[in-house]
């Protein structure tokens, strides 16, 4: 049962993990550049 | 009801009102009232974003919904909520919507739609849609709060309705968006602490995660099956369907507009992902664990699950704290709904459709006074309707947010991402989205939720009608997207 509990924990935390990864990946810097004040 | 718990609730209400008085000093004009003059920080806004979405329906209704559906549904629905509700709209819409709103000088979503498509008609339609659907939504939320007061503090229903209305009216009319965001920030933390402590206690009493899973398996193996014993398509649609509704909610999207700068969306993104998870995950897990403690007791009335778990597991003073969390969840949603409905009447309909076409000069201080009066009137309307208790809170809430999403989401998405999008496409998508949703409700068709059908048809109608008519002028495109 341990593996399934671990798997579910990862699924639940995937949202915030993705949020951190996206935040560190430079995605927003790219979006800021695209939508910079013109 | 324990006296200490009652004192805790009234002390909490006093703090919220006190905060409203303190923040009123920052509200000098209409723009401060609607959007705090675009000065809000990302942490406060992130908590406001999540606290606005999760009402008492999340705290009491979500565990009831998950009760009996098993672990997989709880886990995936929490994942779906965080992923689609926070990460999707923030990544896709946050920055462009904010930048465009600055260029178009729009502080409300109907105003943004009208400016994006250069059509006052669209501003009016979106504003009317918001007012029409949000007043019953206010009624449903008020009923939820009054019922909580009635059950836990033994306050008669009618007094619960009046008390809720008075508290929200005081801090909202005084401090506008400042009060909405800062009270949401406090209310969000109260919700997180109350839910986390309750979940940990329930897990300990169940003997830990492993023991809880084994108990669930012994009750019914489907409760721990990967898809909850449901066919996968049904399971996926149930777990993810509501995540899309937030993409078209003006009370959520307006958070991007109120930040100090577009760059703060990056911080908001991470904080909101965590705060959303810490609120909704315990809600769903308490529903799953409810089955461990009460295998059959609440099959017919699952709404009683959370009150019973609190009564049986937690000390009496903590019940008072959890009650504060339920009231917090209710008020943090209600204030945002009232503010958006008020801005639709004053800013979008009165200013944009009546005063400006006449060439009148807008006096922003006078408009602030009018806004406060209209705010009280809208709140009073919602509350008056709650005196005679309406039907099921969940159904009314779902009807309101679903109908708004079906009507305006296509205009926002195409308006942000498609330069060719014109007002004819937007108008068609609003009519089709609204019409199909109402028709689906009227025909009582059970295949797919009406809001989802309305969303699909409105997104198909938009490009078809947009391509049938001329593209927007070059000047409008430059005004919206910025000059090259």
HADDOCK unambig.tbl for C-alpha pairs under 7 A between the chains (distance, minus, plus):
assign (segid A and resid 1 and name CA) (segid B and resid 210 and name CA) 6.73 0.50 0.50
assign (segid A and resid 8 and name CA) (segid B and resid 75 and name CA) 6.60 0.50 0.50
assign (segid A and resid 11 and name CA) (segid B and resid 79 and name CA) 6.59 0.50 0.50
assign (segid A and resid 12 and name CA) (segid B and resid 75 and name CA) 6.05 0.50 0.50
assign (segid A and resid 12 and name CA) (segid B and resid 78 and name CA) 6.59 0.50 0.50
assign (segid A and resid 12 and name CA) (segid B and resid 79 and name CA) 5.08 0.50 0.50
assign (segid A and resid 15 and name CA) (segid B and resid 79 and name CA) 6.34 0.50 0.50
assign (segid A and resid 15 and name CA) (segid B and resid 82 and name CA) 5.76 0.50 0.50
assign (segid A and resid 15 and name CA) (segid B and resid 83 and name CA) 5.21 0.50 0.50
assign (segid A and resid 15 and name CA) (segid B and resid 273 and name CA) 6.50 0.50 0.50
assign (segid A and resid 16 and name CA) (segid B and resid 270 and name CA) 6.66 0.50 0.50
assign (segid A and resid 16 and name CA) (segid B and resid 273 and name CA) 5.25 0.50 0.50
assign (segid A and resid 16 and name CA) (segid B and resid 274 and name CA) 5.63 0.50 0.50
assign (segid A and resid 19 and name CA) (segid B and resid 87 and name CA) 6.82 0.50 0.50
assign (segid A and resid 19 and name CA) (segid B and resid 269 and name CA) 6.73 0.50 0.50
assign (segid A and resid 19 and name CA) (segid B and resid 270 and name CA) 5.32 0.50 0.50
assign (segid A and resid 19 and name CA) (segid B and resid 273 and name CA) 6.69 0.50 0.50
assign (segid A and resid 20 and name CA) (segid B and resid 270 and name CA) 6.19 0.50 0.50
assign (segid A and resid 23 and name CA) (segid B and resid 266 and name CA) 6.40 0.50 0.50
assign (segid A and resid 28 and name CA) (segid B and resid 266 and name CA) 6.48 0.50 0.50
assign (segid A and resid 35 and name CA) (segid B and resid 96 and name CA) 6.26 0.50 0.50
assign (segid A and resid 35 and name CA) (segid B and resid 99 and name CA) 6.71 0.50 0.50
assign (segid A and resid 38 and name CA) (segid B and resid 482 and name CA) 5.22 0.50 0.50
assign (segid A and resid 38 and name CA) (segid B and resid 483 and name CA) 5.88 0.50 0.50
